[in-house]
Amino acid sequence: MEYKDYYKIMGVARDASQDEIKRAYRKLARKYHPDVSKEPQAEARFKELGEAYEVLKDPEKRVAYDQLGTNWKANQDFRPPPDWNAGYEFSDRGFGGGDASQYSDFFESLFGRGFGSASGGPGAASRRQGSAAFHAPGEDHYAKVMIDLQDSYTGATRAITLQVPGVDARGHVTTREHKLNVVIPRGIRPKQYIRLAGQGARGHGQGKPGDLYLEVEFRPHPYYRVENPDLYLDLPVAPWEAALGATVKTPTPDGVVELRIPPDSVTGRKLRLKGRGIPGKTPGDLYVVLHIVQPPATEETAKAFYRGMAGQFESFNPRVKLGVGT
């Protein structure tokens, strides 16, 4: 997927004010409008300008786009970094997938999947209903936050700082910090929300402030992979432990347990620890995936052992299912 440099497309500096971006778009839109332009590929250029303007005219999208960095180049294969928009607080403005599809794959990958929960996250619809002309409730805000897996096992209170996009008095996009102490409930899972009442946008007149919804994601863990309520752990075992069976110490988020390895186990075998996944009314499970690790043959004694083992298992062919000889 091609990276799009929206500033280059618009012909403006990265620190351009919102007014400068608007003026640049109006000038270029007149030049490349397909109804009047005689420029080559005017229609494609006009569409590209519209996409760039949709991002740069919106402080929220612009701040999110800017934090991708400046090291990407046009025509370079691009994939959004995981959780690239975490830590930023957005209103419920934005694009849903249907609107984003009219633009490039690059745009859709960033803003086409409920960016800022624009498609209407929890509570959005009810808050927009019944607002009076001068006493309207504030908008709900949304943010993605990263927590540790262990926080879901124990529950926790964490200090979180969100970056809130805005525009300063000179028309430049900026951010301010929104600091919060957040109670993380035990058993929360990825993609679930924590609702902070009254922490969204201010209301109008006597309208109540909106709420802030924090979408939870887990930071990568060095041991465990999370799949819904279940966890997966790759457990290294020695060849003799797999062949003969053994009881080995195995980490879990709740502490170390003694795990029995059945005899004749092979790499990829899954052992289930029921209820050791993410806590909940119906807790997940922990699946231990065995990986056989052979000792290195760097010492002469180890090499002699392997040569002896090769003679002992002379008739064993690990590739017999491939239809080839030894």
C-alpha positions as CSV (number, residue, x, y, z in Angstrom):
1,M,0.0,0.0,0.0
2,E,1.4,3.4,-1.0
3,Y,2.1,6.0,1.6
4,K,0.4,9.4,0.9
5,D,2.2,12.6,1.8
6,Y,-0.8,14.9,2.2
7,Y,1.3,18.0,2.8
8,K,3.2,17.4,-0.5
9,I,-0.1,16.8,-2.3
10,M,-1.4,20.1,-1.0
11,G,1.9,22.0,-1.5
12,V,2.0,23.3,2.1
13,A,4.5,23.0,4.9
14,R,3.9,20.6,7.7
15,D,3.5,23.5,10.1
16,A,1.0,25.3,7.9
17,S,-2.0,26.9,9.6
18,Q,-5.5,25.7,9.0
19,D,-6.2,28.9,7.0
20,E,-3.2,28.2,4.8
21,I,-4.4,24.7,4.2
22,K,-7.9,26.0,3.2
23,R,-6.4,28.6,0.8
24,A,-4.2,26.0,-0.8
25,Y,-7.0,23.6,-1.3
26,R,-9.3,26.3,-2.9
27,K,-6.6,27.3,-5.3
28,L,-5.7,23.8,-6.4
29,A,-9.3,22.7,-6.5
30,R,-10.1,25.4,-9.0
31,K,-7.1,24.4,-11.0
32,Y,-7.9,20.7,-11.2
33,H,-11.7,20.6,-11.1
34,P,-12.5,18.1,-13.8
35,D,-15.4,20.3,-15.1
36,V,-13.1,23.1,-16.1
37,S,-9.5,21.9,-16.0
38,K,-7.4,21.1,-19.0
39,E,-4.6,19.8,-16.9
40,P,-3.6,16.2,-17.6
41,Q,-5.2,13.7,-15.2
42,A,-7.1,16.5,-13.6
43,E,-9.8,14.2,-12.2
44,A,-7.3,11.9,-10.4
45,R,-5.5,15.0,-9.1
46,F,-8.7,16.6,-7.9
47,K,-9.7,13.4,-6.0
48,E,-6.2,13.2,-4.5
49,L,-6.5,16.8,-3.3
50,G,-9.9,16.1,-1.8
51,E,-8.5,13.2,0.2
52,A,-5.6,15.2,1.5
53,Y,-7.9,18.1,2.5
54,E,-10.3,15.7,4.4
55,V,-7.3,14.9,6.7
56,L,-5.5,18.2,7.0
57,K,-8.6,20.4,7.5
58,D,-9.6,18.3,10.5
59,P,-7.4,18.9,13.5
60,E,-8.1,15.5,14.9
61,K,-7.2,13.6,11.8
62,R,-4.3,15.9,11.2
63,V,-2.8,15.3,14.6
64,A,-3.2,11.5,14.2
65,Y,-1.7,11.6,10.7
66,D,1.3,13.7,11.9
67,Q,2.2,11.3,14.6
68,L,3.0,8.6,12.0
69,G,6.2,10.6,11.5
70,T,8.0,12.1,8.5
71,N,10.2,9.1,7.5
72,W,7.7,7.6,5.1
73,K,8.2,8.2,1.4
74,A,5.8,8.2,-1.4
75,N,5.5,4.9,-3.3
76,Q,6.9,3.2,-0.2
77,D,5.0,0.1,1.0
78,F,3.1,1.2,4.1
79,R,1.3,-0.6,6.8
80,P,-0.1,1.4,9.8
81,P,1.8,0.6,13.0
82,P,-0.2,-1.4,15.5
83,D,-2.4,0.8,17.7
84,W,-1.0,3.9,15.8
85,N,-3.7,6.2,17.2
86,A,-3.5,5.1,20.9
87,G,-3.3,7.9,23.4
88,Y,-5.2,10.5,21.4
89,E,-8.6,11.7,22.5
90,F,-11.1,12.3,19.7
91,S,-14.7,13.5,19.3
92,D,-17.2,11.4,17.5
93,R,-16.6,13.3,14.3
94,G,-14.9,11.4,11.5
95,F,-15.6,8.7,8.9
96,G,-17.2,5.4,8.9
97,G,-16.0,2.7,6.5
98,G,-18.5,3.6,3.8
99,D,-17.4,7.2,3.5
100,A,-13.7,6.3,3.6
101,S,-14.0,3.8,0.7
102,Q,-14.2,6.6,-1.8
103,Y,-10.6,7.4,-1.1
104,S,-7.3,5.5,-1.3
105,D,-6.5,2.3,0.6
106,F,-4.1,4.4,2.6
107,F,-6.8,6.7,3.8
108,E,-9.2,3.8,4.5
109,S,-6.6,1.9,6.5
110,L,-6.2,4.9,8.8
111,F,-9.7,6.4,9.0
112,G,-12.1,3.9,7.6
113,R,-12.6,1.7,10.6
114,G,-14.5,3.9,13.0
115,F,-11.7,6.4,13.5
116,G,-12.2,8.1,16.8
117,S,-15.2,5.7,17.1
118,A,-16.9,8.0,14.5
119,S,-19.3,5.2,13.5
120,G,-21.0,5.8,16.8
121,G,-19.4,4.2,19.8
122,P,-21.2,3.4,23.1
123,G,-23.6,6.1,24.1
124,A,-23.1,8.2,21.0
125,A,-26.7,7.9,19.6
126,S,-28.5,8.5,22.9
127,R,-26.4,11.6,23.6
128,R,-27.3,13.2,20.3
129,Q,-31.0,12.8,20.8
130,G,-33.2,15.3,22.5
131,S,-30.8,18.2,22.7
132,A,-32.4,21.7,23.1
133,A,-31.3,24.7,21.1
134,F,-29.4,26.4,23.8
135,H,-29.0,23.6,26.3
136,A,-27.3,20.8,24.5
137,P,-25.2,18.0,26.0
138,G,-21.6,17.8,25.1
139,E,-20.1,15.4,22.6
140,D,-18.8,12.1,23.8
141,H,-15.1,11.6,23.3
142,Y,-13.2,8.5,22.5
143,A,-9.6,7.3,23.0
144,K,-7.7,4.0,22.7
145,V,-5.5,3.2,25.7
146,M,-2.9,0.5,26.2
147,I,-2.8,-1.4,29.4
148,D,-0.8,-4.4,30.7
149,L,-2.3,-7.9,30.6
150,Q,-1.7,-8.2,34.3
151,D,-4.0,-5.2,34.9
152,S,-6.9,-7.3,33.6
153,Y,-6.0,-10.1,35.9
154,T,-5.8,-8.1,39.1
155,G,-7.7,-4.8,38.3
156,A,-5.8,-1.6,38.8
157,T,-5.9,2.2,39.0
158,R,-3.6,3.8,36.4
159,A,-2.6,7.4,35.6
160,I,-3.3,8.0,31.9
161,T,-2.4,11.1,29.9
162,L,-4.3,11.7,26.6
163,Q,-3.4,14.1,23.9
164,V,-6.4,16.2,22.8
165,P,-6.1,17.9,19.4
166,G,-7.1,21.5,19.0
167,V,-6.3,24.8,17.2
168,D,-4.4,27.7,18.8
169,A,-5.1,31.4,18.4
170,R,-2.8,31.6,15.3
171,G,-4.7,28.8,13.6
172,H,-2.0,26.1,14.1
173,V,-2.9,22.6,15.1
174,T,-1.8,21.8,18.6
175,T,-2.5,19.3,21.5
176,R,-3.2,19.7,25.2
177,E,-2.9,17.0,27.8
178,H,-5.9,15.4,29.6
179,K,-4.7,13.6,32.7
180,L,-6.9,11.0,34.3
181,N,-6.8,8.4,37.0
182,V,-8.6,5.4,35.5
183,V,-9.9,2.4,37.3
184,I,-9.3,-0.7,35.2
185,P,-11.8,-3.4,36.1
186,R,-10.6,-6.9,36.6
187,G,-11.4,-9.1,33.6
188,I,-11.6,-6.4,31.0
189,R,-10.7,-7.6,27.5
190,P,-9.4,-6.0,24.3
191,K,-11.9,-3.9,22.4
192,Q,-14.1,-3.3,25.5
193,Y,-14.7,0.2,26.8
194,I,-14.2,2.0,30.1
195,R,-16.8,4.8,30.4
196,L,-15.8,7.9,32.3
197,A,-18.9,10.0,32.9
198,G,-18.6,13.7,32.3
199,Q,-15.1,13.6,30.9
200,G,-16.1,14.3,27.3
201,A,-16.7,17.7,25.8
202,R,-18.4,20.5,27.7
203,G,-22.2,21.0,27.3
204,H,-23.8,24.1,25.8
205,G,-25.8,26.2,28.3
206,Q,-27.0,24.0,31.1
207,G,-26.3,20.8,29.1
208,K,-24.3,18.1,30.8
209,P,-20.8,17.3,29.6
210,G,-20.3,14.3,27.4
211,D,-18.7,11.1,28.4
212,L,-15.2,9.7,27.6
213,Y,-15.0,6.2,26.3
214,L,-11.6,4.4,26.6
215,E,-11.2,1.5,24.2
216,V,-8.8,-1.0,25.8
217,E,-6.0,-2.7,24.1
218,F,-3.2,-4.8,25.7
219,R,0.5,-4.0,25.3
220,P,2.4,-6.8,23.7
221,H,3.5,-9.3,26.3
222,P,6.9,-11.2,26.1
223,Y,5.2,-14.5,26.9
224,Y,1.5,-14.5,26.1
225,R,-0.6,-14.0,23.0
226,V,-4.2,-12.9,23.6
227,E,-7.1,-14.3,21.6
228,N,-10.4,-13.2,23.0
229,P,-10.6,-14.5,26.5
230,D,-7.9,-17.1,25.9
231,L,-4.1,-16.9,26.2
232,Y,-1.4,-18.8,24.4
233,L,2.1,-19.5,25.7
234,D,4.9,-21.1,23.7
235,L,6.7,-23.4,26.1
236,P,10.2,-24.7,25.2
237,V,10.8,-28.3,26.3
238,A,13.9,-30.5,26.0
239,P,13.7,-33.5,23.6
240,W,13.8,-36.0,26.5
241,E,11.0,-34.1,28.3
242,A,8.8,-34.5,25.2
243,A,9.8,-38.1,24.5
244,L,9.6,-39.5,28.0
245,G,7.2,-37.1,29.6
246,A,8.0,-34.7,32.5
247,T,6.6,-32.3,34.9
248,V,7.9,-28.8,34.3
249,K,7.5,-25.3,35.9
250,T,5.3,-23.1,33.6
251,P,4.5,-19.4,34.0
252,T,0.9,-18.2,34.1
253,P,-0.3,-14.6,34.8
254,D,-1.4,-16.0,38.2
255,G,1.9,-17.5,39.0
256,V,4.1,-20.5,38.2
257,V,2.4,-23.9,38.0
258,E,3.6,-27.5,37.6
259,L,2.6,-28.7,34.2
260,R,2.7,-32.4,33.2
261,I,4.1,-33.0,29.7
262,P,2.7,-36.3,28.3
263,P,5.1,-38.8,26.8
264,D,5.7,-38.8,23.0
265,S,4.7,-35.1,22.8
266,V,5.6,-33.2,19.6
267,T,6.2,-29.6,18.7
268,G,2.9,-27.8,18.3
269,R,1.0,-30.0,20.8
270,K,-1.5,-27.8,22.9
271,L,-2.0,-28.4,26.6
272,R,-5.1,-26.6,28.0
273,L,-5.1,-25.0,31.5
274,K,-8.8,-24.5,32.1
275,G,-9.8,-21.1,33.6
276,R,-6.2,-19.7,33.5
277,G,-7.1,-17.2,30.7
278,I,-8.6,-13.7,31.2
279,P,-10.8,-13.6,34.3
280,G,-14.6,-13.2,34.0
281,K,-17.9,-14.8,34.7
282,T,-16.7,-17.4,32.2
283,P,-12.9,-17.2,32.3
284,G,-10.8,-17.9,29.3
285,D,-8.3,-20.7,29.1
286,L,-4.5,-20.8,28.9
287,Y,-3.2,-22.9,26.0
288,V,0.4,-24.1,26.3
289,V,2.0,-24.8,22.9
290,L,5.0,-27.1,23.1
291,H,8.2,-26.3,21.2
292,I,11.0,-28.9,21.3
293,V,14.4,-27.2,21.7
294,Q,17.5,-29.3,21.1
295,P,20.7,-28.7,22.9
296,P,23.5,-27.2,20.8
297,A,26.2,-29.5,19.6
298,T,29.1,-27.2,20.2
299,E,31.2,-29.3,22.5
300,E,32.8,-32.6,21.4
301,T,31.0,-34.6,24.0
302,A,27.7,-33.3,22.7
303,K,28.6,-34.1,19.1
304,A,29.6,-37.6,20.2
305,F,26.2,-38.0,21.9
306,Y,24.3,-36.9,18.7
307,R,26.4,-39.3,16.6
308,G,25.5,-42.1,19.0
309,M,21.8,-41.1,18.9
310,A,21.9,-41.2,15.1
311,G,23.2,-44.7,15.2
312,Q,20.6,-45.7,17.8
313,F,17.8,-44.4,15.6
314,E,19.3,-45.3,12.2
315,S,15.9,-46.5,10.9
316,F,14.1,-43.3,11.9
317,N,13.1,-41.0,9.0
318,P,11.6,-37.7,10.0
319,R,10.7,-37.0,6.4
320,V,8.8,-40.2,5.6
321,K,5.5,-38.4,5.1
322,L,7.2,-36.3,2.3
323,G,7.9,-39.5,0.3
324,V,11.6,-39.1,0.3
325,G,14.3,-41.4,1.6
326,T,16.8,-40.7,4.4
